[in-house]
Amino acid sequence: MAPSPRERTESLPDPKFLTIAEVATMMRVSKMTVYRLVHSGELPAVRVGRSFRVTEQDVDDYLRKSFFNAG
């Protein structure tokens, strides 16, 4: 028997969403750099109204991937 929608959502951790400014601070780059990453598709983001939100996990994944490519 398949789990109900409520059971599926209760078992998943809630992702932490960050603003573009928070991502820029975390990565120590400008907000424009983050916007470029989002618009190019390198950094996944969700549009909320007129602004973007990025999950903390996506930022961590991007930095981890970029770190290994920098060598």
Contact map, one row per residue, 1 for C-alpha under 8 A:
11100000000000000000000000000000000000000000000000000000000000000000000
11110000000000000000000000000000000000000000000000000000000000000000000
11111111000000000000000000000000000000000000000000000000000000000000000
01111111000000000000000000000000000000000000000000000000000000000000000
00111111100000000000000000000000000000000000000000000000000000000000000
00111111110000000000000000000000000000000000000000000000000000000000000
00111111111000000000000000000000000000000000000000000000000000000000000
00111111111100000000000000000000000000000000000000000000000000000000000
00001111111100000000000000000000000000000000000000000000000000000000000
00000111111110000000000000000000000000000000000000000000000000000000000
00000011111110000000000000000000000000000000000000000000000000000000000
00000001111111000000000000000000000000000000000000000000000000000000000
00000000011111100000000000000000000000000000000000000000000000000000000
00000000000111110000000000000000000000000000000000000000000000000000000
00000000000011111000000000000000000000000000000000000011100000000000000
00000000000001111100000000000000000000000000000000000011100000000000000
00000000000000111110000000000000000000000000000000001111000000000000000
00000000000000011111011000000000000000000000000000001111000000000000000
00000000000000001111111000000000000000000000000000011100000000000000000
00000000000000000111111100000010011000000000000000011100000000000000000
00000000000000000011111110000010000000000000000000000000000000000000000
00000000000000000111111111000000000000000000000000000000000000000000000
00000000000000000111111111100010010000000000000000000100001000000000000
00000000000000000001111111111110110000000000000000000000000000000000000
00000000000000000000111111111100000000000000000000000000000000000000000
00000000000000000000011111110000000000000000000000000000000000000000000
00000000000000000000001111111000000000000000000000000000000000000000000
00000000000000000000000111111100000000000000000000000000000000000000000
00000000000000000000000110111110110000000000000000000000000000000000000
00000000000000000000000110011111110000000000000000000000000000000000000
00000000000000000001101100001111111000000000000000000000000000000000000
00000000000000000000000000000111111100000000000000000000000000000000000
00000000000000000000000100001111111110000000000000000000000000000000000
00000000000000000001001100001111111111000000000000000000000000000000000
00000000000000000001000000000011111111100000000000000000000000000000000
00000000000000000000000000000001111111110000000000000000000000000000000
00000000000000000000000000000000111111111110000000000000000000000000000
00000000000000000000000000000000011111111111100000000000000000000000000
00000000000000000000000000000000001111111100000000000000000000000000000
00000000000000000000000000000000000111111110000000000000000000000000000
00000000000000000000000000000000000011111111000000000000000000000000000
00000000000000000000000000000000000011111111000000000000000001000000000
00000000000000000000000000000000000011011111100000000100011001000000000
00000000000000000000000000000000000001001111110000000100010000000000000
00000000000000000000000000000000000001000011111000011110000000000000000
00000000000000000000000000000000000000000001111100011100000000000000000
00000000000000000000000000000000000000000000111111111000000000000000000
00000000000000000000000000000000000000000000011111111000000000000000000
00000000000000000000000000000000000000000000001111110000000000000000000
00000000000000000000000000000000000000000000001111110000000000000000000
00000000000000000000000000000000000000000000001111111000000000000000000
00000000000000000011000000000000000000000000111111111100000000000000000
00000000000000001111000000000000000000000000111100111110000000000000000
00000000000000001111001000000000000000000011110000011111011000000000000
00000000000000111100000000000000000000000000100000001111111000000000000
00000000000000111100000000000000000000000000000000000111111100000000000
00000000000000110000000000000000000000000000000000000011111110000000000
00000000000000000000000000000000000000000011000000000111111111000000000
00000000000000000000001000000000000000000010000000000111111111100000000
00000000000000000000000000000000000000000000000000000001111111110000000
00000000000000000000000000000000000000000000000000000000111111111000000
00000000000000000000000000000000000000000110000000000000011111111100000
00000000000000000000000000000000000000000000000000000000001111111110000
00000000000000000000000000000000000000000000000000000000000111111111000
00000000000000000000000000000000000000000000000000000000000011111111100
00000000000000000000000000000000000000000000000000000000000001111111110
00000000000000000000000000000000000000000000000000000000000000111111111
00000000000000000000000000000000000000000000000000000000000000011111111
00000000000000000000000000000000000000000000000000000000000000001111111
00000000000000000000000000000000000000000000000000000000000000000111111
00000000000000000000000000000000000000000000000000000000000000000011111
